[in-house]
């Protein structure tokens, strides 16, 4: 099981999201991503060190550190804004 850590910006991102989606997103992060972070799709280009996990219209961007057994969530935003 992977440890979970969040970038400081993620807290701000979550506050901008509707509460029902907040709980769905956090539940999926805490259950699925910590069990198997490779469920998400690996990104390409300048975002290649990151993976994305889809939760409805929202995307969770994260990196995986196998040495520390850690998932580091860097962004949670609506799909139209997440890659900017």
N, C-alpha and C positions, 0 to 999 in steps of 0.2 A: 504494500500500500504506500502510495506517494504522499509526502507532506505537501501542504498547500500554503502558498503565500501570495499576497496581492500587492500590486503597485499602489502607491498612494492615490493615483488618479482614478483607480477603479472604484473607490468609495464615492467619489464625485460622480462618476459615470452611473453608478447604481442609483444614486439619489434622484437622477433625472428620469429614471424608468418607473413606470407604474408599479405599484406594490405587488400586484398579483404576478407580474412578470419577474419582479425582483426575487420573489420566493421560488418560482419555478427555476430560474437561472441558478440561484444558489444551491437549490436541492440537487440539480443535475451535476453541478460542479463538485459538490461534496460527496456524491454517491458514485457517479460514473467516471469522472476524470481522475479522481484519486485512485480508483481501482485499475483503470487502463487508460492512461493519457493519450495513447496512440489511436484512440477511436476517432479523434479529430483529423482533419485533412491538413497536410503540410502545405504551407504557402510557398510561393515562388518569388523570384526577383529579390528586391531589397528587403522583403519580409520573410525570406527563406529560413531564418532561425526559428520562426514561429509556426504554431499550428492554430487552426480555428475549429471551434465546435459550434454547431448551429443549434440555437434554441428559438424556435419560431422565427420571427423576423430579426432576432438579435444574434450577434456573433460574439463569442468569447475568444479572444486572442491570448495565447499563452506559449510559454517555452517549457521545455522539459530538460531537467538536469538529472541524468541517470546516476552520476557519481554521488550526488547528495540525496537522491531519491526524492526529488522535489519538482512540483509543478508551480510555475510562477505566472500568475494571471496578470497581463499587462493592460488589457482593454476589454470593456464590455460596452458595446454600442449597437445602435440600430444598423442593419446591414448597409443602408445607403451612406452612412457616415464612418464606418469602422476603419476603412482602409485609407482614409485621408490623413 
